[in-house]
Amino acid sequence: MTIVYYSFQEVQNHSPITASLYLLPSLLVGTLINLAVGYFVDRVPVRLLVTVASLLCAVAPLMMAVVNPAWSYWYLEFWAQVLSPVSADVLFTVGLVIVSESFPEKTQALAGAVFSTVGQFGQSLGIGLCQVVALGVMGKSNSQEEVAEDKQLRGYRAGFWTMFAYMVACGFLAAVGLKRVGKVGVKQE
């Protein structure tokens, strides 16, 4: 989300308020996804749910990587914002349910807290790595104009390609690694 915000501001020269408004679809869709996943997590196999969510989410950074800054926001960037929260919200909900079901009732809260902490750490690490890639591609420059134009765009695109690779890998790992996990969240007595 950070790299998207800065690309709206620094590459496309939008004001901070406009860049923030461009991120609103992500917030709204994320809220709806959380509600929807909570409703049907026990009805859909986890492997299918996580794989499809990851591959749908992979489309968002792909769109941001290929978008031309001169194009209208509604052409690709809006749809990228709509798809971007899908995987994180699905993965977090499903992962929390799996972790909670795997532990005895008296330690479920602790397991959930540890899962949340590890999830936040992983998210911070992923964002940091994307920023490192973007800044590495931008490199040092002699003039401010050179950075503001072409190098920034190339750097942000490299960050989006990195996010795309993360999400494709996540989809592959879900398809391969969640073979034995069926439906979760079904109460067993």
Secondary structure, DSSP 8 states (H G I E B T S, - for coil): -HHHHHIIIIIT---HHHHHHHTHHHHHHHHHHHHHHHHHTTTS-HHHHHHHHHHHHHHHHHHHHH--TTS-TTTTHHHHHHHTTHHHHHHHHHHHHHHHHHS-GGGHHHHHHHHHHHHHHHHHHHHHHHHHHHHHHH---SSHHHIIIIIHHHHHHHHHHHHHHHHHHHHHHHHHHTTT----S----
